Amino acid sequence: MNVAIVKYNAGNIYSVVNALRRMGIEPTLTDDAELLKKADKVLFPGQGHAGEAMEYLRARRLDEVIRELKQPVFGICVGQQLLCKHSEEGDTQCIGIFDAEVKRFQPQRHEDKVPCMGWNELDVRCKKEDGRCNALMEGLGEHPYVYFVHSYYVPVCEETIATADYILPYSASMHKDNFYACQFHPEKSGKVGEQILKNFLEL
C-alpha cells in the first residue's frame, strides 16, 4: 500500500511515521503534489500554529492539492483543524473541507486548564437507523480513551462522528466524503489509536 504523509512545518509528524512503521507500513513523507495525488492513502498530521501551517501550505499550493484529493485523507490534531474553513488561531482561513469554525477553549472554572492535555473518553456517534458507527470508529470497544493535546477545538457539527468533553462537548473526530479527521493523536493512543489507524488504512 502506498501511504503518503503531508510534509509541512508542523511538529509531531515523525511519531505518525513511527506508528505506521510499527504496523508494517513504510510511508512516504512528502510535499510533492504528484506523490500525494498518486498515494492510496494520505495522512495530514501535525502540531503547531494554524496560521503558520497555512502559510506554508499556500506557498506550495498544497492547500489546493489537499482539497482536490479523491483517495481517503486523514487529518490529525492540527490537521483536523486545518481541514475546517476558519480558525480563531491567527484569524486563519483554512482549507474548507468541513464547514466549521475552529474555536479556542475558554476556561469556565479555575481547574479548566488550556491547553487540554491528557487522556479523554470518546463518545462515538452511531446512526439511528441501524446503530452502526462510522468505519473509522469500528472495533474500539466500550469507553475508548485517546490522547489529546490542544488549545483549539471544532464545535460539534454535522460532520462529527465522535465527541469528547473538555469544558464543553466538541468534535473529537469528523468525516465528510473521502476526508476523515481526529483532534486526538491516534499514534499516541495505544491499542485504540492503532485500531483507528488500521481502520483508516482499510477504508
Legacy VTK file of the C-alpha trace (Angstrom):
# vtk DataFile Version 3.0
C-alpha trace
ASCII
DATASET POLYDATA
POINTS 203 float
0.000 0.000 0.000
1.299 3.436 -0.963
0.745 5.727 2.055
1.829 9.380 1.942
2.171 11.841 4.823
1.897 15.540 4.017
5.193 17.228 4.884
4.815 20.812 6.121
6.069 22.935 9.008
4.109 21.184 11.739
5.540 19.130 14.572
4.801 15.543 15.570
4.872 14.132 12.040
7.570 11.589 12.863
5.529 9.988 15.639
2.939 9.167 12.943
5.708 7.795 10.692
6.879 5.547 13.524
3.341 4.371 14.325
2.829 3.305 10.709
6.180 1.531 10.663
5.119 -0.474 13.722
2.123 -1.579 11.634
4.363 -2.700 8.767
3.769 0.376 6.582
6.682 2.445 5.235
5.078 5.807 4.450
6.361 8.498 2.097
6.853 11.858 3.832
6.447 14.444 1.068
5.284 17.886 -0.035
5.356 16.798 -3.692
1.892 17.258 -5.217
2.233 14.360 -7.661
3.303 11.896 -4.961
0.341 12.943 -2.821
-2.067 12.516 -5.719
-0.719 9.028 -6.531
-0.876 7.697 -2.963
-3.513 5.150 -1.934
-3.993 6.918 1.409
-2.870 10.356 2.629
-2.294 11.362 6.246
-2.266 15.033 7.229
-0.964 15.212 10.836
0.669 17.988 12.810
1.065 20.192 15.837
1.729 23.913 15.726
0.200 27.245 14.766
-2.637 27.152 12.238
-1.616 30.436 10.568
1.997 29.402 10.021
0.935 25.992 8.747
-1.477 27.513 6.214
1.202 29.960 5.013
3.493 27.024 4.226
0.721 25.063 2.518
-0.427 28.016 0.401
3.127 28.917 -0.641
3.414 25.441 -2.187
-0.252 25.306 -3.279
-0.651 22.220 -1.107
-3.956 23.565 0.206
-5.344 23.212 -3.334
-3.796 19.762 -3.728
-5.312 18.502 -0.465
-8.728 19.946 -1.329
-8.749 18.041 -4.631
-7.586 14.633 -3.359
-10.000 11.779 -4.112
-8.473 8.967 -2.038
-9.031 8.660 1.750
-7.370 11.539 3.629
-6.860 11.564 7.416
-6.265 14.862 9.248
-4.785 14.519 12.738
-4.764 17.183 15.506
-3.970 20.491 13.735
-4.669 18.540 10.532
-8.339 18.271 11.574
-8.456 21.997 12.337
-6.847 22.946 9.010
-9.494 20.923 7.154
-12.119 23.307 8.560
-12.988 26.644 6.950
-11.545 29.027 9.562
-9.551 29.013 12.807
-9.541 31.626 15.557
-5.811 30.884 15.889
-4.262 33.771 13.978
-7.644 34.510 12.323
-6.718 31.908 9.722
-8.627 30.916 6.594
-8.163 27.162 6.297
-8.714 24.512 3.619
-12.500 24.394 3.951
-13.468 20.727 3.666
-15.545 20.879 6.850
-17.967 23.799 7.174
-16.845 24.555 10.725
-15.107 27.296 12.709
-12.202 26.307 14.976
-12.538 27.950 18.418
-10.161 28.477 21.346
-11.089 26.847 24.644
-12.372 29.433 27.146
-11.853 28.275 30.759
-15.042 28.430 32.819
-13.598 27.356 36.191
-10.252 27.632 37.953
-9.479 23.956 37.228
-10.028 24.363 33.465
-6.531 24.356 32.006
-5.636 25.314 28.433
-4.188 23.518 26.585
-6.287 20.424 27.131
-3.681 17.723 27.662
-4.120 14.058 28.512
-6.419 11.069 28.082
-10.128 11.537 27.489
-13.016 9.289 26.585
-14.501 9.191 23.096
-18.273 9.196 22.666
-18.756 7.532 19.290
-21.863 8.627 17.399
-23.977 5.883 15.865
-26.591 6.122 13.129
-30.146 5.996 14.433
-31.393 3.785 11.607
-29.016 0.839 12.097
-26.982 1.656 15.193
-23.690 1.455 13.278
-20.800 3.836 13.780
-18.527 5.351 11.144
-15.992 2.919 9.665
-13.119 4.910 11.219
-14.558 4.237 14.694
-15.252 0.497 14.384
-13.899 -2.022 16.870
-12.851 0.414 19.603
-14.665 -1.357 22.429
-16.646 0.271 25.219
-15.432 3.574 26.676
-12.386 4.065 24.414
-9.797 6.536 25.697
-7.424 8.514 23.462
-4.704 11.115 23.992
-5.258 14.843 23.357
-3.021 17.937 23.342
-4.763 21.081 22.047
-5.871 24.614 22.851
-8.375 24.894 19.987
-11.374 22.725 19.160
-14.016 22.169 16.487
-17.596 22.542 17.786
-19.962 19.608 17.353
-21.423 19.793 13.843
-22.987 17.729 11.061
-19.667 16.087 10.178
-18.907 14.997 13.772
-18.579 11.206 14.186
-17.218 11.167 17.760
-17.154 13.715 20.554
-15.104 14.332 23.677
-15.902 16.609 26.599
-13.471 19.182 27.998
-15.065 22.393 29.245
-17.753 21.604 26.636
-18.526 18.794 24.161
-16.560 19.135 20.907
-15.672 17.227 17.741
-13.097 14.558 18.554
-13.440 13.027 15.087
-15.060 14.081 11.804
-15.916 12.694 8.365
-17.077 14.123 5.057
-16.784 12.289 1.732
-13.199 10.952 1.489
-11.935 13.167 4.315
-11.576 11.813 7.853
-10.094 13.609 10.845
-9.467 13.424 14.570
-8.421 16.007 17.146
-6.577 13.452 19.290
-3.337 11.639 18.498
-4.048 8.039 17.411
-0.296 7.397 17.215
-0.080 8.109 20.980
-3.341 6.407 21.962
-2.290 2.791 22.464
-4.450 -0.028 21.122
-7.426 2.244 20.450
-5.313 4.568 18.318
-3.741 1.655 16.494
-7.214 0.314 15.681
-8.240 3.709 14.292
-5.141 3.864 12.069
-5.841 0.293 10.943
-9.458 1.230 10.159
-8.268 4.164 8.055
-5.771 2.054 6.107
-8.535 -0.487 5.377
-11.058 2.074 4.065
LINES 1 204
203 0 1 2 3 4 5 6 7 8 9 10 11 12 13 14 15 16 17 18 19 20 21 22 23 24 25 26 27 28 29 30 31 32 33 34 35 36 37 38 39 40 41 42 43 44 45 46 47 48 49 50 51 52 53 54 55 56 57 58 59 60 61 62 63 64 65 66 67 68 69 70 71 72 73 74 75 76 77 78 79 80 81 82 83 84 85 86 87 88 89 90 91 92 93 94 95 96 97 98 99 100 101 102 103 104 105 106 107 108 109 110 111 112 113 114 115 116 117 118 119 120 121 122 123 124 125 126 127 128 129 130 131 132 133 134 135 136 137 138 139 140 141 142 143 144 145 146 147 148 149 150 151 152 153 154 155 156 157 158 159 160 161 162 163 164 165 166 167 168 169 170 171 172 173 174 175 176 177 178 179 180 181 182 183 184 185 186 187 188 189 190 191 192 193 194 195 196 197 198 199 200 201 202
